[in-house]
Amino acid sequence: MGSAKAQTHCNEKIKDKRKRLDELLKSGGQIDQGAFAKVKESQRMSDEGKMDQEEADGVKKRCRVVGFALQAEMNHFHERRAVDFKEMMQAYLKQQILFYQRIGKQLESTLNMYDNI
């Protein structure tokens, strides 16, 4: 019974971690949208003569860096989530194997009891 509690605890930790990662990815999308809004704004200001084109290009370059960094983070989180799911399923299946092995041993023991009758 203790192993079932351990498995449940492990599953809860993984679900919590996944929830936090999903929240980070959502906030990352907001960061990305904000960066693109800055690029549009700087380009508009450049077109209106309120900002040098060189400065607007710098904003665009920084936005690309933010986008690439965000994509790298998302890729990392996705890979980590896949690894966590794999580990969770492996632990679950190992516990299932142990559970059914115990049932098999109990059935063998019961069968052997009939030899003594």
N, C-alpha and C positions, 0 to 999 in steps of 0.2 A: 504494500500500500504506500510505503514511503517513496518508492520510485515513481508512482503516479503523481504524488505531490510535487516531486522534483521536476517531472516532465511538465506539469501544469505551470509551475513557477518559471521554467525555462521558456515556455510558450508565451507567457505573459510578458516577460522581459523582451522577447523578440517583437511582440506586437507593440509594446511601448516604444521600442527603438524605431520601428517602422513608422509609427505615427509621427514621431518627432522628425524623422527624415522627410516624410511627406510634407509636413509643415514648413520645413526648411526649403524644400523645392518650390512650394507655393510662394514663399516670400522671395525666393530667387527670381521667379517670374515677374514679381512686382519691381524688383531692382532692375531687371532687364528692360521692362517697359519704361521705367523712369529714365534710364540711360538713353533709350531711343527717343523719348520725348525731348531730352536735352539736345540731341543731335538735330532734330527738326527745328527746335527753337533757335539753336545757334545758326543753322543754315538760313532760316528766315531773317534773323538779325543781320547776317552777312549780306543777304540779298537787299536788305533795306539800307545797307551802309552803316549799320550801328556796330558792326564787328568786322575785324579783318578776316579775310578768307583763310589766312594762315591759322588764326586762332580757332576758327570754325573747324578747320581740318584737324587741329589738335583735339578738339572735343570729340570729333568722329573717331579718331584713332583711339582715344581713351575708352570710348564706348565699345569699340571692337575688342579691346583688351578685357573689359568687364564681361562682354558676351562670351569670349573664349574661356575665361576663368569660370564663369557660371556653367558652361557646357562641360568643362572638365570635372567640376564638382558633381554635376548631375550624373555623369558617366560613372564616377567613383561611387556615388550613393547607390546607383542601380546595380553595380557589380557587388557591392557589399550586401544589398538586399537579397540578391541571388544566392550568395554564400550563406547568409543567415537562414534562408529558407531551406537550403540543402542540409545544413547542420541540424535544423529543427526536425526535418523529415527523417534524417538518419537516426537521430536520437529516439524519435517516436517509433520507428520501425524496429529498432533494437529492443525497446521496451515491449513491443508487441510480440516479438520473437520469444523473449524471456517469459512473458505471460503464457503464451501457448505451449512453451516447453514445460512449464510447471503443470499446466492442465494435462499434458501428455504423461508426465511422471505420475500424477495422481491417478489417471486412468490405468496405467500399468500396475500401480500399487493395488488398485481395486481389483483388477484382473487376477493378480497373484493371490489375493485373499480368497478367491474362489477355488484355488488349488488346495487350500487348507481345509476346505469343507468336506 
